[in-house]
């Protein structure tokens, strides 16, 4: 469980970090590249949440808020990427 939590924290921090780094790059192509990396980190987090949901200690937890926030974040990233391409 500890390893999974560490991985989740890294993915969570990676999303805004990559957005910020990409925004400071000089070209739209670079920005889009880092947005895509951030989107990938969101996909990692989504997978990790699904894994926890299937583990014995995670079955009784409420995931509504985390699922909703992640979905909103992924939609915003997708919109940003689409607006640049």
QUISUL-V40717 format. One record per helix or strand of 3 or more residues. SS is the DSSP state (A for helix, B for strand). FROM is the first residue (numbers start at 0). LEN is the number of residues. Records with the same first field share a line. If there is no record, write none. Layout:
# QUISUL-V40717
SS = FROM-LEN ; FROM-LEN
This chain:
# QUISUL-V40717
A = 1-22 ; 27-27 ; 55-3 ; 63-21
